[in-house]
Amino acid sequence: MSDLLDIAVEAHGGLKRWNELNSVTARLINGGVVFPLKGQAGLLDDITVRVELHRQFASHAPFGGAGLRTAFRGEHVAIENAAGEVVEERANTRASFAGHALESQWDRLQTAYFAGYAMWTYLTTPFTLTHPGFRAEELEPWQEDGETWRRLRVEFPDEITTHNKVQTFYFDADGLIRRHDYDAEVVAGGLAAHYSSEHCEVDGIVVPTKRRVYPVGEDGKPVPEPLLVSIDLSDIEFA
């Protein structure tokens, strides 16, 4: 690991504590223009997510109806009922976005896929960046809002489903994630800056509870409008 990644992992609770845990659940209040733009307004406004920490799995509930939940497993995504029976499913889900533009509409399975891999990425970072197959390189520091943030360019392995192959993470003087840049390819909206704040400690793990995502301008700075996605987390529990 790079020195910066070491610092970040320790700042967020350390690998020892992380490896003692298996999953995290949280209530999410979601907003922004992306889901309405994709024809999915209201589907994820107030929802609970459960993420497994050591494999790619996420589930949102209730999802589109009482007793329904999602099951994201990498490229396979499903909607299940309360008994665990599959109502809808799709394999090789990324391929279903082929030819999409920013205005293209999503179906429920595509929405479950995006929400699943996004929350899995957010809730397991920076710990997963230490896994075999991830490649991290520190970039030049970044100045923003009177602060100096160290930056880590991360190349994700092919077997991990996420926004795009190469992403950049920004860490403050305490080693906490403050910004995360990526190109959410399935959205087709270009580079975005995902800001994290209001960090809190839960069961020994530090979690940002306020997240805001904005477009990125040519100068690398966020464009304040439109707000692409907002995520407020509460009722966080690790198991």
Disulfide bonds with the S-S distance in Angstrom:
none
